[in-house]
Amino acid sequence: MRHNKKFNHLGRKSAHRKAMLSNMAASLILNKRIITTTAKAKALRVYVEPLITKAKPENNTTTETGSSNRRVVFAYLQNKYAVTELFREVGPKVATRPGGYTRIIRMPENRKGDAAEMALMELVDYNEVYTREGQKTTKAKTTRRSSKKAAPKAEAPVAEAPAEAPAAETEVKE
């Protein structure tokens, strides 16, 4: 019976599962997005988000705590390049975010071989489509629209000017 066993075993022994999640977490940190199955993405989210929390600058106030957090994260990732990337770039970028550092987007097509549901997993702050800079440009467009309401008043005198021009041409012909 599986009483009180809440995590997904993913059809693997514990050592294989830990190694797989470690490699996937390192790939996610280094590449900022990966494509995997939906079940693996959900298991990876539980695995990688506490590691990203440990890399935030507010958790590394003293050098002793910072190096301790680095050692703990390295024990999970076993990849010194991923640990360096996590503490130098990813941690400071998500410093203001209270949690939810990853996003899982389901892909429209299943995998060909076994029809497994596929998903794109990415770090939230590294997608330019959803960042706040994109929202600032839309706000600028709304202010331009409000200034266009004054433009039709300027077009009314322009419409009267062409009506006078043909009259002047007829006078020249006579």
Residue pairs with C-beta under 8 A, 6 or more apart in sequence:
7 43
7 46
8 39
8 42
8 43
9 17
10 17
10 20
10 39
10 40
10 43
12 20
20 40
21 43
21 44
21 47
22 76
22 77
22 78
22 79
24 34
24 36
24 40
24 44
24 47
25 44
25 47
25 48
25 51
25 76
25 77
25 82
26 77
26 78
26 79
26 81
26 82
27 34
28 34
28 44
28 48
28 102
28 121
28 122
28 123
29 48
29 77
29 82
29 85
29 86
29 90
29 123
30 79
30 81
30 82
30 85
32 122
32 123
32 126
33 120
33 121
33 122
33 123
33 126
33 127
34 120
34 121
34 122
35 107
35 118
35 119
35 120
35 121
36 44
36 118
36 119
36 121
37 111
37 116
37 117
37 118
37 119
38 104
38 106
38 116
38 117
38 118
38 119
39 117
41 104
41 119
41 121
42 104
44 102
44 121
45 102
45 104
45 121
47 76
48 101
48 102
49 99
49 100
49 101
49 102
51 73
51 76
51 77
51 86
52 86
52 90
52 91
52 94
52 101
53 59
53 99
53 101
54 69
54 72
54 73
55 69
55 73
55 86
55 87
55 90
55 91
56 91
56 92
56 94
56 95
57 91
57 92
57 95
58 95
59 65
59 69
60 66
60 69
60 87
60 91
66 87
70 83
70 87
73 83
73 86
73 87
74 80
74 83
77 83
77 86
90 101
90 123
93 125
93 126
94 101
94 123
94 124
94 125
97 124
97 125
100 124
101 123
101 124
101 125
102 121
102 122
102 123
102 124
103 121
103 122
103 123
103 124
103 127
103 130
104 119
104 120
104 121
105 119
105 120
105 121
105 122
106 117
106 118
106 119
106 120
107 117
107 118
107 119
107 120
109 118
110 116
110 117
110 118
111 118
124 130
125 131
128 134
